[in-house]
Amino acid sequence: MIKNVKKIAFLFLLIAILWPVSAKALSDKYEDKLSELLNVEKEEGKVNIYFFHGQECPHCASEIEFLKLLETRYEGKYNIYYYETWHNQENKELMLQAKKIMGDTASAAVPYTVIGEVSFIGYSESVGEKIELNLKNYLEIISEEEYLVNKDKENIPLLGEVDIKDVSIGLVAVILGFVDGFNPCAMWVLLFLINMLIGMHDRKKMLIIGFVFLFTSGFMYFLFMLGITNILTYISLPLIRSIIGVIALIVGSYNVYRFFKERKEDAGCHVVDEKKRKKIFTRIKKFTQEKNLLLALGGVIILAISVNIVELACSSVFPATFAEILAVNNVTGLMKIIYLLVYTLFYMIDDLVVFTIAVATLQLSTASSKYGKYSSIVGGIIMLLVGLLLIIKPEWLMLNF
């Protein structure tokens, strides 16, 4: 009898010793907030990571490579679930619901990653480090103290690793905005701007159209940063991208056609003498320019909004980083708007420089009739290439080869 009691006691002691190892492999802080929404089973001892991405998004491709590397480091300790949202409407709706649950702005911008109670918008090496840090925390590979010390640190260009609770927000706005302006995803937008200017000989019209394009682009980015625009939520990115591509093909084809047509000598009108013909042309030009300017501005605004939608759909990590810095430092109201305006201004600086150079160069070149002829074919080829790539290989326009 005594031997049986000892055996039972030993068995209970063994269970008590081994139970925490087998059942409590995760931290008590880990809570899977999306398992119910996404109908994912909570596997014992494993962390679930949810990754929403776009097929042609270069930032998403970079994060996929990182997640593959992560699997080799923590094999068997977590599950990752992939959801492509640009070509799958159901996954897009799931992401919008997931963002609401996580307290994030419900836009269709990707990449978007969720691990436990933490979410990440965009991707960079710094974001990758944060994802791994949270994974280690949930797996209790690091101490609570180590997690708390590192969770508010960010790698800021030029400044290095800083604590976002102590950093100068104005300085960060200037640096991040300026660096973000050189985002490869935005480079092809400048092709549209420069092409619109090629062949124009009206300096005033060039300036108006160019500045409206830049202002609209900057305003769109400001709204995106402010988080009050949900345009991406209600559109099909592949569709809008294809529409822009078709427009680019049409404009490009017209420019090429104009080049071959204008190579020939102007036959002119032999019914009306040259003096009267010039007078008529002057009146028509004045009338149509006034009308066309309004139409051109409307078209430029639509174009700027459209191309920025394509760009913002694959968001950079810099806006998300700056938004996090503002949130951690409890910056709201008017001060938040001021900081975002500073960020946006420096984001647009490189575009303004390129635009200024383009206007100056084209204005100097208007004296050359040869330039005027060849500008159509150059602009046409650029637009044809952009149009084809938007439809066939949009990721190339984001420099994702």
C-alpha positions in Angstrom: 0.0 0.0 0.0 2.8 2.4 1.0 4.7 1.5 -2.1 1.7 2.4 -4.3 1.3 5.7 -2.5 5.0 6.5 -3.1 4.6 5.6 -6.8 1.5 7.8 -7.2 3.3 10.7 -5.4 6.4 10.3 -7.6 4.2 10.3 -10.7 2.4 13.6 -9.6 5.8 15.1 -8.8 7.1 14.2 -12.3 4.0 15.6 -14.0 4.4 18.8 -11.9 8.0 19.2 -13.0 7.4 18.4 -16.7 4.1 20.2 -17.1 5.4 23.8 -17.5 7.9 22.6 -20.1 5.3 21.0 -22.3 2.3 23.3 -21.8 3.8 26.7 -21.0 6.1 27.2 -23.9 4.8 30.7 -24.6 4.7 33.9 -22.5 1.5 34.8 -20.7 1.6 38.1 -22.6 0.9 36.3 -25.9 -2.6 36.8 -27.2 -3.6 35.9 -30.7 -6.1 38.6 -31.6 -6.8 37.5 -35.2 -7.2 33.7 -34.9 -11.0 33.9 -34.7 -11.3 36.4 -37.6 -9.0 34.3 -39.8 -10.3 31.0 -38.6 -6.8 29.9 -37.6 -6.2 27.2 -34.9 -4.0 28.2 -31.9 -1.4 25.5 -31.9 0.1 24.6 -28.6 3.4 26.2 -27.9 3.6 28.2 -31.2 3.2 31.8 -32.1 1.0 32.8 -35.1 2.3 35.4 -37.5 -0.1 36.9 -40.1 1.3 38.5 -43.2 -0.8 40.5 -45.7 1.0 41.4 -48.9 0.7 42.5 -52.6 2.1 40.4 -55.4 4.0 43.2 -57.1 5.0 45.1 -53.9 8.8 45.3 -53.5 8.6 45.9 -49.8 6.5 42.8 -49.4 9.0 40.8 -51.4 11.8 42.0 -49.0 9.8 40.9 -46.0 9.0 37.5 -47.5 12.8 36.9 -47.8 13.2 38.0 -44.1 10.4 35.7 -43.0 12.0 32.8 -44.8 15.2 33.5 -42.9 13.3 33.7 -39.7 11.9 30.2 -40.3 15.5 28.8 -40.3 16.2 30.5 -36.9 13.0 29.5 -35.1 11.9 26.4 -36.9 8.9 24.7 -35.3 8.3 27.6 -32.9 5.8 29.6 -34.9 3.4 29.4 -37.8 3.1 32.1 -40.5 0.0 32.7 -42.7 0.2 34.5 -46.0 -2.6 36.6 -47.4 -2.2 38.2 -50.9 -4.5 41.2 -51.0 -4.0 43.0 -54.4 -5.5 40.2 -56.5 -7.7 38.5 -53.8 -10.7 40.6 -52.7 -11.5 38.2 -49.8 -8.1 38.5 -48.4 -8.3 42.3 -48.8 -11.5 42.4 -46.8 -9.9 40.2 -44.1 -7.0 42.6 -43.8 -9.3 45.6 -43.5 -11.1 43.9 -40.6 -7.8 42.9 -39.1 -6.6 46.5 -39.1 -9.7 47.6 -37.3 -9.2 44.9 -34.7 -5.6 46.0 -34.2 -6.6 49.7 -34.0 -4.8 50.6 -37.3 -6.2 52.8 -40.1 -8.3 50.5 -42.3 -6.5 51.1 -45.6 -5.3 48.6 -48.2 -1.6 49.6 -47.8 0.8 46.7 -47.6 2.9 45.0 -46.3 1.0 44.5 -43.0 2.2 42.1 -40.4 0.5 41.0 -37.1 2.1 39.0 -34.3 0.2 38.7 -31.1 -1.0 42.2 -30.0 1.5 44.0 -32.2 1.2 45.1 -35.8 3.6 46.5 -38.4 2.8 48.6 -41.4 5.5 48.6 -44.1 8.9 46.8 -44.0 12.5 47.6 -43.4 15.4 46.0 -41.6 14.3 47.9 -38.5 10.8 46.4 -38.8 12.3 43.0 -39.2 14.2 43.5 -36.0 11.0 44.5 -34.2 9.2 41.4 -35.5 11.9 39.1 -34.3 12.1 41.0 -31.0 8.4 40.4 -30.4 8.7 36.7 -31.4 11.5 36.3 -28.9 9.5 38.0 -26.2 6.5 35.7 -26.8 8.7 32.6 -26.9 10.4 33.9 -23.7 13.8 33.7 -25.3 14.7 37.1 -23.9 13.9 38.7 -20.5 11.2 41.3 -19.9 13.8 43.9 -19.2 15.6 43.3 -22.5 12.3 43.5 -24.4 11.3 46.8 -22.7 14.7 48.4 -23.4 14.6 47.6 -27.1 10.9 47.9 -28.0 11.0 51.7 -28.4 14.2 51.9 -30.4 14.3 52.8 -34.1 17.0 53.0 -36.7 16.7 56.5 -38.1 18.9 57.4 -41.2 21.8 59.7 -40.2 20.9 59.4 -36.5 21.3 55.7 -36.1 19.5 53.8 -33.3 17.5 56.2 -31.1 14.8 55.9 -28.4 11.7 57.3 -30.0 10.5 58.7 -26.7 13.5 61.0 -26.5 14.2 61.9 -30.1 13.7 65.4 -31.6 10.5 65.0 -33.6 11.2 68.0 -35.8 14.6 66.7 -36.8 13.2 63.2 -37.5 10.5 64.8 -39.7 13.1 66.5 -41.8 15.4 63.5 -42.1 12.7 60.8 -42.7 10.8 63.0 -45.1 13.9 63.8 -47.2 15.0 60.1 -47.3 11.5 58.9 -48.0 11.4 61.3 -51.0 14.0 59.1 -52.7 11.8 56.0 -52.3 12.2 53.9 -55.5 8.4 53.4 -55.7 8.0 57.1 -56.4 10.6 57.3 -59.2 8.2 56.4 -62.1 5.8 59.2 -61.0 8.5 61.7 -62.1 8.5 60.2 -65.6 4.9 61.3 -65.9 5.7 64.8 -64.7 8.8 65.2 -67.0 6.9 63.8 -70.0 4.1 66.3 -69.5 6.6 69.1 -69.7 8.5 67.8 -72.8 7.5 69.7 -75.9 5.7 72.5 -74.0 6.8 76.0 -75.0 4.5 77.9 -72.6 6.6 78.5 -69.5 3.6 79.8 -67.5 1.5 76.8 -68.4 4.4 74.4 -67.6 4.8 75.9 -64.1 1.1 75.8 -63.4 0.7 72.2 -64.5 3.9 71.1 -62.8 3.1 72.7 -59.5 -0.4 71.4 -59.5 0.9 67.9 -60.1 3.4 68.2 -57.3 0.9 69.9 -54.9 -1.6 67.1 -55.5 1.0 64.4 -55.0 2.2 66.1 -51.7 -1.4 66.6 -50.5 -2.2 62.9 -51.2 0.8 61.9 -49.2 -0.1 64.2 -46.4 -3.6 62.7 -46.2 -2.1 59.3 -46.2 0.2 60.3 -43.3 -2.7 61.9 -41.5 -4.7 58.7 -41.8 -7.9 60.3 -42.9 -8.0 59.0 -46.4 -9.4 55.5 -47.2 -9.2 55.8 -51.0 -7.2 52.6 -51.2 -9.9 50.7 -49.3 -12.5 51.0 -52.1 -10.5 50.5 -55.3 -9.0 47.6 -57.1 -5.3 48.4 -57.5 -4.7 46.2 -60.5 -7.6 47.9 -62.3 -6.5 51.4 -61.5 -2.9 50.5 -62.5 -4.2 49.1 -65.8 -6.2 52.2 -66.5 -3.2 54.4 -66.0 -1.2 52.0 -68.2 -3.7 52.3 -71.1 -3.7 56.1 -70.8 0.1 56.1 -70.9 0.0 53.9 -74.0 -2.5 56.2 -75.7 -0.5 59.4 -74.9 2.8 57.7 -75.9 1.4 56.5 -79.2 0.1 60.0 -79.9 3.5 61.6 -79.2 5.2 59.1 -81.5 2.6 59.8 -84.2 3.1 63.6 -83.8 6.8 63.2 -84.2 6.5 61.4 -87.6 3.8 63.9 -88.7 5.8 67.0 -87.7 9.0 65.8 -89.4 7.5 66.8 -92.7 7.4 70.4 -93.7 4.2 72.2 -92.7 2.0 72.4 -95.8 0.0 75.1 -94.2 -3.3 76.5 -95.5 -3.1 78.0 -99.0 -6.7 79.2 -99.0 -6.1 81.9 -96.4 -3.1 84.2 -96.7 -0.4 84.0 -94.1 -1.3 87.2 -92.3 -4.9 86.2 -91.8 -3.9 82.7 -91.0 -1.7 83.9 -88.2 -4.4 86.1 -86.8 -6.9 83.2 -86.8 -4.4 80.9 -85.2 -3.6 83.5 -82.5 -7.3 83.8 -81.6 -7.8 80.0 -81.5 -4.7 79.5 -79.5 -5.7 82.1 -76.9 -9.2 80.6 -76.7 -8.2 76.9 -76.6 -5.3 77.5 -74.1 -7.7 79.1 -71.6 -10.1 76.1 -72.0 -7.4 73.5 -72.2 -5.6 74.7 -69.1 -8.6 73.9 -66.9 -9.0 70.5 -68.6 -5.3 69.9 -68.3 -5.3 70.8 -64.6 -8.2 68.4 -64.0 -6.4 65.7 -65.9 -3.2 66.4 -64.0 -5.0 66.2 -60.6 -6.6 62.8 -61.5 -3.2 61.5 -62.8 -1.4 62.6 -59.6 -4.1 61.0 -57.4 -4.0 57.8 -59.5 -0.2 57.3 -59.6 0.0 58.1 -55.9 -2.6 55.5 -55.2 -0.4 52.9 -56.9 2.6 54.1 -54.9 0.9 54.3 -51.5 -0.6 50.9 -51.9 2.9 49.5 -51.4 3.7 51.7 -48.4 7.2 52.6 -47.3 8.1 52.0 -43.7 9.1 55.6 -43.1 5.5 57.0 -42.8 4.7 54.2 -40.4 7.8 54.9 -38.3 7.1 58.6 -38.1 3.4 57.8 -37.2 4.7 55.6 -34.4 7.0 58.3 -33.1 4.1 60.8 -33.0 1.9 58.3 -31.2 4.6 57.3 -28.6 5.2 61.0 -27.8 1.5 61.7 -27.7 1.6 64.3 -30.4 -1.9 65.2 -31.5 -4.0 68.1 -32.9 -2.3 71.1 -34.5 1.3 70.0 -33.6 0.7 66.7 -35.3 -0.5 68.5 -38.5 2.6 70.8 -38.4 5.0 67.9 -38.1 3.3 66.0 -40.9 3.5 69.1 -43.1 7.2 69.4 -42.4 7.6 65.7 -43.3 5.6 66.1 -46.5 7.6 69.3 -47.5 10.9 67.5 -47.3 9.4 64.5 -48.9 8.6 66.6 -52.0 12.0 68.4 -52.1 13.6 66.0 -54.6 10.6 66.3 -56.9 10.7 70.0 -56.7 14.4 70.0 -57.7 13.8 67.7 -60.6 10.8 69.7 -61.7 12.8 73.0 -61.5 15.7 71.5 -63.6 13.2 70.1 -66.1 11.5 73.5 -66.6 14.8 75.4 -66.9 16.2 72.8 -69.3 13.1 72.7 -71.5 12.8 76.5 -71.5 16.3 76.9 -72.7 15.7 74.3 -75.3 12.6 75.9 -76.8 14.9 77.9 -79.1 15.8 74.8 -80.9 13.3 73.6 -83.4 15.1 70.3 -83.6 14.6 69.7 -79.9 10.9 70.4 -80.3 10.6 67.7 -83.0 12.5 65.1 -81.1 10.9 65.8 -77.7 7.7 64.1 -79.0 9.4 60.8 -79.8 11.5 60.8 -76.6 8.4 61.5 -74.5 6.3 59.0 -76.5 8.8 56.2 -76.0 9.0 56.9 -72.2 5.2 56.8 -72.0 4.9 53.7 -74.1 7.4 51.9 -71.8 5.7 53.1 -68.7 2.3 52.0 -70.0 3.5 48.5 -71.0 5.3 48.0 -67.7 2.3 49.1 -65.7 0.2 46.4 -67.4 2.8 43.6 -67.8 5.6 44.2 -65.2 4.4 46.9 -62.6 7.0 45.7 -60.1 9.8 46.9 -62.4 8.5 50.5 -62.1 9.1 50.1 -58.3 12.7 49.0 -59.2 11.9 45.4 -58.0 13.7 43.2 -60.6 
